[in-house]
C-alpha cells in the first residue's frame, strides 16, 4: 500500500511538471512562425504561466514571474538545459501582482495598491513565508494601476503610478514615477506627466534612467507616437501628459495655453499604439558586439488600431549615449492575416547572456540565445 502511494505521488508530480513545462517540441509550430536575425535561436523556457508579465532574477538561477492574474511564480532550470522543469507558486490571491524585484535574498512584489516583500525566499520556495508589507499607500485604481518594479543603482525601489484614465488631468501622485527605500521609507515622486509606464532600465556605465510611456488613445491610428524618455535626474521633471504627446502634439482637450516646449520631449519615438512595455539594456557578452549595451524593448501590440501593429521585440541602437535607430529583433507573433500568436511583455538577461522574454498571450516565457552564424 505504501509503495502504491509513493508511485501515485510520483505520477502526480510528473503529470503536474509536464503540464506546466511542455517541451519546446510541443511549441514547434509557434516557434517556426517567429523570425530572428541570423545566428539566434528561440525556444520555450517555460509554458503554462497564465498572464506572464514581469521577470526578476533571484539567486541560483531562480526566475520570479509576476502576472496579470493573481499569482507570482518562481521557476527553475536546475539542469541548465534551457527548459525550466520546476515551478512554485510564491503567492496567490494578490491584486494584479505584475511587478517583481529581487535584492539581498528578498522578493519584492508590486500589487496595484501596495508593495510587499518575502524574505529569504530562495530557501523557502516550496513553503513561502508570510509577506511583509513594505508600502501600502498607493492608489487602488485598476485603470493603469499595474506596477513595474525595479531596484535602481542607488539601491532604491522604483515604480510608477499611471493615470487612472485614457486622458484626464489627475492630481498627484497619479501620472508619476516614484522611488522609495527598500524598507518603504522616504517615498518621493521624481517625475510627472507620465501616462503609463510599465518598463524602464538604467543605461550601462552612465546609470541614466530611461523609461517607456504608452500614449493616449482616440486620436486616430497614427498618433500620438509611443515614447522612450530619459530622466535627467531633476526632481519633478515633467514629460507632458496630459498637455502634450510625443513632444510635439498638443492635446485637443487639455493643451489650452500650454506649449509643448514647456515639457521634456521623448528621446525616441515608437510607432503609435505599439504599447512598449518591458525593456533591458543588454549587458552580456554572448550576443555579437552590435547588440551589446543596446536596448531591447518588448512591444506588446495595439488593441484599438484598425490595422494591428507591434507584437514584436525591437532593438533601439544607441550612439554616444543617445538612441539613433531601431530595428526588429523578433517578429512573427502578428501574422499576415492579423492573427495574434503572442504579446511580448518583459525581458530578462540570464547570467549566461541569453534573454528571457515573457508573453502574457498565450502565457509562456521564451529563451533567446546566440548560436553563431552558420
C-alpha positions in Angstrom: 0.0 0.0 0.0 2.8 2.4 0.9 4.6 1.6 -2.3 1.4 2.3 -4.3 1.0 5.7 -2.6 4.6 6.6 -3.4 4.2 5.6 -7.1 0.9 7.6 -7.2 2.7 10.7 -5.8 5.5 10.4 -8.4 2.9 10.1 -11.1 1.0 13.2 -10.0 4.3 15.1 -9.8 5.3 14.1 -13.3 1.9 14.9 -14.6 2.0 18.4 -13.0 5.5 19.1 -14.2 4.9 18.1 -17.8 1.6 20.0 -18.0 3.4 23.1 -16.7 6.6 22.9 -18.7 5.9 21.2 -22.0 9.0 20.6 -24.2 10.0 23.0 -26.9 8.9 20.5 -29.5 5.3 21.0 -28.3 5.6 24.6 -29.4 7.4 24.0 -32.7 4.6 25.3 -34.9 4.5 28.6 -32.9 8.3 28.9 -32.9 8.5 28.3 -36.6 6.5 31.4 -37.2 9.0 33.7 -35.4 11.8 35.4 -37.2 15.1 36.4 -35.6 18.5 37.7 -37.0 20.9 35.1 -38.4 22.6 33.1 -35.7 20.0 33.5 -33.0 17.8 30.6 -31.7 14.5 30.9 -29.8 13.0 28.2 -27.6 10.3 27.9 -25.0 11.8 28.2 -21.5 8.5 27.7 -19.6 4.9 27.2 -20.6 1.6 27.4 -18.7 2.4 30.6 -16.9 -1.0 32.3 -17.1 -0.7 36.1 -18.0 3.1 36.0 -17.5 4.3 39.6 -17.2 7.4 41.0 -15.3 10.5 39.0 -14.7 13.2 39.2 -12.0 16.4 37.2 -11.4 16.9 35.6 -7.9 19.7 33.5 -6.6 20.9 30.2 -8.1 19.1 30.8 -11.4 15.6 31.2 -9.9 13.4 33.4 -12.1 10.4 35.1 -10.5 7.4 35.9 -12.6 4.7 38.5 -11.8 1.4 38.0 -13.6 -1.7 39.9 -14.7 -3.7 37.3 -12.9 -3.3 37.0 -9.1 -0.3 34.8 -8.7 3.5 35.1 -8.6 5.7 32.2 -9.6 9.2 31.0 -9.2 10.6 28.9 -11.9 13.9 27.0 -12.1 16.0 25.3 -14.8 18.1 23.2 -12.4 19.8 21.1 -15.1 20.7 24.2 -17.2 19.3 22.7 -20.4 17.3 25.8 -21.3 14.0 24.5 -20.2 12.5 25.2 -16.8 11.3 22.0 -15.1 10.2 23.3 -11.7 7.5 25.8 -10.8 6.5 27.1 -7.4 3.6 29.4 -6.5 5.0 32.1 -4.2 1.8 34.0 -3.7 -1.9 33.7 -4.7 -5.0 35.9 -4.4 -3.0 39.1 -4.9 -4.2 42.3 -6.6 -2.6 42.2 -10.1 0.9 41.4 -8.9 2.7 42.3 -12.0 5.9 44.0 -10.6 8.7 41.8 -9.2 12.1 42.7 -8.0 14.8 40.8 -6.0 17.5 42.0 -3.7 19.5 40.6 -0.8 17.5 37.4 -0.6 14.1 39.0 -0.6 11.4 39.1 -3.3 9.5 42.4 -3.6 6.1 42.3 -5.3 4.1 45.3 -6.5 0.4 45.0 -6.4 -1.9 47.8 -7.6 -2.2 49.4 -4.2 0.9 48.2 -2.2 4.4 46.7 -2.3 5.1 43.6 -0.2 8.2 41.5 0.5 9.0 37.8 1.0 12.2 37.5 3.0 14.8 34.7 2.5 12.6 33.4 -0.3 15.1 31.3 -2.2 15.3 28.9 0.7 11.5 28.7 1.1 10.2 28.4 -2.4 8.0 25.4 -1.6 6.7 26.9 1.6 6.9 30.7 1.3 6.7 32.8 4.5 4.0 35.4 5.1 4.8 38.6 3.3 5.9 41.8 5.0 4.1 45.0 3.8 6.7 47.5 2.6 4.4 50.3 1.5 0.6 50.4 1.3 -0.3 54.0 0.4 -0.6 53.6 -3.4 -3.9 54.3 -5.2 -6.2 51.4 -5.8 -7.4 52.4 -9.3 -7.3 49.5 -11.7 -7.1 51.6 -14.9 -3.3 51.8 -15.5 -2.9 50.7 -11.9 -0.5 47.8 -12.5 3.1 48.4 -11.4 6.5 47.7 -12.9 9.2 47.3 -10.2 12.9 47.6 -10.3 15.8 48.4 -8.0 17.9 51.3 -9.2 21.7 51.7 -9.0 21.1 53.7 -5.8 19.6 50.7 -4.1 16.1 52.3 -4.1 12.9 50.7 -5.4 11.4 52.4 -8.5 7.9 52.2 -9.8 5.2 54.3 -11.3 1.6 55.3 -10.8 -0.3 55.6 -14.1 -3.1 58.0 -15.0 -6.5 56.4 -14.0 -8.0 57.1 -17.4 -7.2 57.4 -21.1 -6.9 61.1 -21.0 -7.5 63.3 -17.9 -5.6 65.7 -15.7 -5.3 63.8 -12.4 -4.0 65.1 -9.1 -0.7 63.8 -7.7 0.5 61.1 -7.2 -1.0 59.9 -10.5 1.0 60.0 -13.8 4.3 59.9 -11.9 7.5 57.9 -11.4 8.3 57.3 -7.8 11.0 55.7 -5.7 11.4 54.7 -2.0 13.9 52.9 0.2 13.7 49.1 0.4 12.1 49.3 3.8 9.3 51.6 2.4 10.6 54.8 3.9 11.3 58.1 2.0 8.7 57.8 -0.7 9.2 60.5 -3.3 7.8 61.3 -6.7 10.7 62.0 -9.0 8.9 62.8 -12.3 5.5 63.7 -13.6 3.5 63.9 -16.8 3.8 60.1 -17.5 0.6 58.5 -18.7 1.5 54.8 -18.2 5.0 53.3 -18.0 5.4 49.6 -17.5 9.1 49.4 -18.3 12.3 51.1 -17.5 16.1 50.5 -17.1 19.3 52.2 -16.4 21.9 52.7 -19.1 25.1 50.8 -18.5 28.1 53.0 -17.5 26.0 56.2 -17.2 23.3 54.8 -14.9 20.9 57.2 -16.6 17.2 56.1 -16.2 15.3 55.5 -19.5 11.6 54.6 -19.4 8.8 53.8 -21.9 5.5 55.7 -21.9 2.3 54.5 -23.5 0.5 57.3 -25.4 -3.2 58.2 -25.2 -5.9 56.6 -27.4 -8.7 58.1 -29.5 -6.6 60.4 -31.6 -6.6 58.1 -34.6 -4.4 55.2 -35.9 -1.3 57.3 -36.5 -0.9 59.5 -33.4 0.4 60.0 -30.9 3.7 58.1 -31.0 4.7 56.0 -28.0 7.7 57.4 -26.1 11.1 56.5 -24.8 12.0 59.1 -22.2 15.2 59.9 -20.4 15.0 61.2 -16.8 17.6 63.9 -16.3 17.8 63.4 -12.5 15.9 66.6 -11.9 13.2 66.1 -9.3 9.7 66.8 -10.6 10.7 66.8 -14.3 7.5 66.9 -16.4 7.2 64.8 -19.6 4.0 66.4 -21.0 0.9 64.3 -20.2 -1.9 65.3 -20.5 -1.0 68.5 -22.2 1.4 67.3 -24.9 2.1 64.0 -26.6 5.2 62.8 -28.3 6.9 66.1 -27.6 5.0 68.0 -30.3 1.3 67.1 -30.3 -0.9 69.4 -28.2 -3.8 67.6 -26.6 -7.1 68.8 -28.1 -8.8 68.7 -24.7 -6.1 69.8 -22.2 -3.4 71.8 -24.1 -5.2 75.1 -23.6 -2.4 77.7 -23.1 0.3 75.1 -22.6 3.2 74.8 -25.1 5.0 71.5 -25.8 8.2 73.4 -25.3 7.4 73.6 -21.6 7.9 69.8 -21.2 10.7 67.3 -21.6 10.4 65.7 -25.1 11.0 61.9 -25.7 14.4 60.9 -26.8 12.9 58.3 -29.1 9.5 57.6 -30.6 7.9 54.2 -31.3 5.0 53.6 -33.7 1.7 54.8 -32.3 -0.3 52.3 -30.2 2.5 49.7 -30.2 2.5 49.6 -26.3 6.2 49.4 -25.4 6.5 47.6 -22.1 9.5 45.8 -20.6 13.0 47.0 -21.7 16.6 46.0 -20.9 19.9 47.3 -21.9 22.0 44.2 -22.9 24.9 43.9 -20.5 26.1 40.4 -21.5 28.8 39.2 -23.9 27.0 36.2 -25.6 25.4 38.3 -28.3 27.5 40.0 -31.0 29.1 43.3 -30.3 26.4 45.2 -32.3 23.9 44.2 -29.6 26.0 44.9 -26.5 24.8 47.8 -24.3 21.8 48.3 -26.7 18.2 48.5 -25.6 15.8 45.6 -26.1 12.2 46.6 -26.0 9.0 44.4 -25.9 6.2 45.9 -28.0 3.0 44.4 -26.6 1.0 45.4 -29.6 -2.0 47.6 -30.4 -5.6 46.9 -29.2 -7.5 49.8 -30.7 -5.8 50.3 -34.0 -7.8 49.5 -37.2 -4.7 47.8 -38.6 -2.9 46.0 -35.7 0.8 46.8 -35.2 3.5 46.0 -32.7 3.7 42.4 -31.3 7.5 42.2 -31.6 10.7 42.8 -29.8 12.9 45.5 -31.2 16.5 46.8 -30.5 17.0 50.5 -30.0 20.5 51.3 -31.1 22.5 53.9 -29.1 25.5 56.0 -30.1 27.3 58.4 -27.8 24.6 57.7 -25.2 21.7 58.6 -27.4 19.2 56.5 -29.4 19.8 56.8 -33.1 17.8 53.9 -34.8 15.7 50.8 -34.1 15.1 47.6 -35.9 13.1 44.4 -35.4 14.7 41.6 -33.4 11.8 39.2 -33.1 8.6 39.3 -35.1 6.0 36.8 -36.3 3.7 37.0 -33.4 1.4 39.0 -35.7 0.6 37.0 -38.8 -0.1 38.4 -42.3 -3.8 37.7 -41.7 -3.6 39.8 -38.4 -3.9 36.7 -36.1 -2.1 37.3 -32.8 0.1 34.4 -31.7 1.8 36.2 -28.8 2.2 39.5 -27.0 5.7 40.1 -25.6 5.8 41.8 -22.2 9.2 41.8 -20.4 12.8 41.0 -21.0 15.4 39.5 -18.6 19.0 38.7 -19.2 20.3 35.4 -17.8 23.8 35.1 -16.3 25.0 33.3 -19.5 23.9 36.3 -21.6 20.8 34.7 -23.1 17.5 36.5 -22.9 14.1 35.5 -21.5 11.0 37.1 -23.0 7.6 36.8 -21.3 4.4 36.7 -23.2 1.1 37.0 -21.5 -0.6 35.5 -24.5 -0.6 32.5 -24.5 1.2 32.6 -21.1 4.8 31.4 -21.6 8.4 32.5 -21.5 10.8 32.3 -24.4 14.6 32.0 -24.3 16.8 33.5 -26.9 20.4 32.6 -27.4 23.1 33.3 -29.9 24.5 30.2 -31.6 26.7 31.9 -34.2 26.2 32.3 -37.9 26.3 29.2 -40.0 
